[in-house]
Amino acid sequence: MQMQLERTEQELQVRNYSPKTVKSYLYGLREYFGFKKINLEILDILCFPEKKLRTYCSQPGIQNINFYYRLPMV
């Protein structure tokens, strides 16, 4: 998980995202990865408990996950 977060942080900084945006994206991804736990390279929004999914699926939450899965795999 740490490797994916570091790669995402580097990409956000290269693209000149603001420090607040970087912090927000990493927080959201850390939460998503915490629920997902395995197969982080495969998108699976169903790993969230239903109550948490309603809370997390706001526009910024979706953007965090979308950004990560659009990164080229290394």
N, C-alpha and C positions, 0 to 999 in steps of 0.2 A: 504494500500500500504506500509506503513512504517513497518508493521509487516513482510511482505514478504521480504522486503529489509534487515531487521535486521537478519532474519533467513538465508538468502542467504549469508550475510556477515559472519556470524558465521561459516557456513559450509565451505566457502572459506578459512577462517583462520584455521579451523581444518585440512583442507587438505593441509595446508602450501603453499597456493598460495602467490605470491609476493604482497606487498602492492600496486604496480602499477596495477597489474592485478585485484585485488579486487576493486580498484577505477574505473577501466575501466568497469568491469562487472556491478557494481552498477549503474554507469552512464547510460549504455545501457539499463539496466532493468528499471531504473527510466523513461527513455524516452519511452520505450515500454508500461509501465504501464500508463503513462500519456496519451497515445493515446487510450489505451484499456479501461481504467476507470472502467469497471465492469467485473465480472466473471474472475478474475485474475487467478483462478485455472484451467481454460480451455484455451488451446493454440488456438490463433486466429490471424494469421499473416495478415489477411485481414482488420484488424482495422486501419492499416496505410493508410494515403492518398497515392495515387499512386506515386507522386513525392518523398515523404519522404521514401517510401518503397524501391525505387531504390537506394537511398543514404544509407539507413540503412542495407540493405541485403548484406553487405560485410561479409567475413568470421568471423571476431570478433563479429559482431552483431548477427549472427546466433548462435555462441558459447554461448553468454550470455543467450539467450532465451533457448537454448538446455540445458544448465546447470541447469537453474531454474526448468524446467519441468521434469527433471530427479531426483530432490530432493524428498525424501519421504515426503508425505503430513502429516503434524502434526495437 
